[in-house]
């Protein structure tokens, strides 16, 4: 025993228990990971600084319109945007009642910049094709 304090040489393994340690003398670093319960979550921190604005895109749609056209042979057809517009979506709907099946609903043309919409379905008394067109 040195200066009234016990050293490692003075203590036998497993000879000291919780009653032998004064409350408040141990630190979190004296324990193995996972031995101490986690405390409550602290308050949220302050918001960070706002980042710089991104560059404008090359093209922005400021005008959006829906155009439609009846099927060319009753059950399939195209609806086109006007020059300078791009197709952003579309669909088909039957004219009249009856059981209908949509076989195709896709941008047109099949490759490149879409400028229209193609639709093909059966049933009803025909089809109307719709295209959503956007222009800068």
C-alpha positions as CSV (number, residue, x, y, z in Angstrom):
1,X,0.0,0.0,0.0
2,X,1.4,3.4,-1.1
3,X,0.4,6.6,0.6
4,X,-2.8,5.0,1.8
5,X,-3.9,3.9,-1.7
6,X,-4.2,0.3,-2.9
7,X,-2.2,-0.7,-5.9
8,X,-2.8,-3.5,-8.3
9,X,-0.4,-5.6,-6.4
10,X,-2.5,-5.2,-3.2
11,X,-5.7,-6.4,-4.8
12,X,-6.6,-10.0,-5.6
13,X,-8.7,-10.7,-8.7
14,X,-12.5,-10.4,-8.0
15,X,-11.9,-9.3,-4.4
16,X,-13.4,-5.8,-4.8
17,X,-17.2,-5.3,-5.2
18,X,-19.5,-2.4,-5.8
19,X,-19.7,-1.6,-2.0
20,X,-15.9,-1.1,-2.0
21,X,-16.0,1.7,-4.7
22,X,-17.1,5.2,-3.7
23,X,-20.0,6.5,-5.9
24,X,-18.8,8.9,-8.6
25,X,-15.2,7.5,-8.6
26,X,-15.5,5.5,-11.9
27,X,-15.6,7.1,-15.3
28,X,-17.2,5.8,-18.5
29,X,-13.8,4.9,-19.8
30,X,-13.5,2.4,-16.9
31,X,-16.2,0.2,-18.4
32,X,-16.2,-2.0,-21.5
33,X,-18.3,-1.0,-24.5
34,X,-22.0,-1.9,-24.0
35,X,-21.8,-2.1,-20.2
36,X,-23.3,1.3,-19.5
37,X,-26.8,2.2,-20.6
38,X,-27.1,4.8,-23.3
39,X,-28.4,8.2,-22.0
40,X,-31.4,10.1,-23.5
41,X,-30.9,11.7,-26.9
42,X,-29.8,15.3,-26.8
43,X,-31.6,18.2,-28.4
44,X,-31.2,18.7,-32.2
45,X,-28.3,20.9,-33.3
46,X,-28.6,24.2,-35.1
47,X,-29.3,24.1,-38.9
48,X,-26.3,24.3,-41.1
49,X,-25.6,27.1,-43.6
50,X,-27.6,26.9,-46.8
51,X,-25.5,25.7,-49.8
52,X,-25.1,27.7,-53.0
53,X,-27.9,27.5,-55.6
54,X,-27.4,25.1,-58.4
55,X,-27.2,26.1,-62.0
56,X,-30.3,26.4,-64.1
57,X,-31.1,23.4,-66.3
58,X,-30.7,23.6,-70.0
59,X,-34.4,23.5,-70.6
60,X,-37.3,24.1,-68.2
61,X,-40.9,23.4,-69.0
62,X,-42.9,26.5,-68.3
63,X,-45.9,25.6,-70.5
64,X,-47.6,22.2,-70.3
65,X,-50.6,21.2,-72.4
66,X,-52.5,18.0,-73.1
67,X,-53.3,17.2,-76.7
68,X,-55.4,14.4,-78.0
69,X,-56.3,12.7,-81.3
70,X,-58.7,9.9,-82.3
71,X,-57.3,6.6,-83.3
72,X,-56.5,6.4,-87.0
73,X,-58.2,3.1,-87.6
74,X,-60.4,3.2,-84.5
75,X,-58.2,1.2,-82.1
76,X,-54.7,2.6,-82.5
77,X,-53.3,6.0,-83.2
78,X,-50.9,8.8,-82.4
79,X,-51.2,12.2,-80.7
80,X,-48.4,14.6,-81.4
81,X,-47.0,17.7,-79.8
82,X,-46.5,20.9,-81.8
83,X,-43.0,21.9,-83.1
84,X,-40.7,22.9,-80.2
85,X,-42.7,20.8,-77.6
86,X,-41.6,17.6,-76.0
87,X,-43.8,14.7,-74.9
88,X,-43.6,14.1,-71.2
89,X,-46.3,11.5,-70.8
90,X,-49.5,10.2,-72.3
91,X,-52.1,7.5,-72.4
92,X,-55.1,6.0,-74.2
93,X,-58.8,5.8,-73.4
94,X,-61.6,3.9,-75.1
95,X,-64.4,5.6,-76.9
96,X,-67.7,4.0,-75.8
97,X,-68.3,1.0,-73.5
98,X,-67.3,-2.6,-73.5
99,X,-64.4,-4.6,-72.2
100,X,-61.1,-3.0,-73.2
101,X,-57.5,-4.1,-73.2
102,X,-54.5,-1.7,-73.6
103,X,-51.8,-3.4,-75.6
104,X,-49.4,-0.4,-76.0
105,X,-49.1,3.0,-74.5
106,X,-45.7,4.5,-75.2
107,X,-43.8,7.6,-76.3
108,X,-43.4,8.2,-80.0
109,X,-41.1,7.8,-81.8
110,X,-39.5,4.7,-80.3
111,X,-36.1,6.4,-80.0
112,X,-34.8,9.9,-79.7
113,X,-36.7,12.9,-78.3
114,X,-40.3,12.0,-77.8
115,X,-42.7,14.3,-79.7
116,X,-45.9,12.3,-79.4
117,X,-47.7,9.3,-77.9
118,X,-48.8,6.0,-79.4
119,X,-51.7,4.0,-78.1
120,X,-53.2,0.6,-79.1
121,X,-56.2,-1.1,-77.4
122,X,-59.2,-3.2,-78.2
123,X,-62.8,-2.9,-77.1
124,X,-65.2,0.0,-77.0
125,X,-65.9,1.8,-80.2
126,X,-62.4,3.1,-80.8
127,X,-59.6,4.9,-78.9
128,X,-58.5,8.4,-78.2
129,X,-54.7,9.0,-77.6
130,X,-53.5,11.7,-75.3
131,X,-50.0,13.3,-75.0
132,X,-48.8,15.7,-72.4
133,X,-46.5,18.3,-74.1
134,X,-44.1,20.7,-72.5
135,X,-42.3,23.7,-74.0
136,X,-39.6,25.9,-72.5
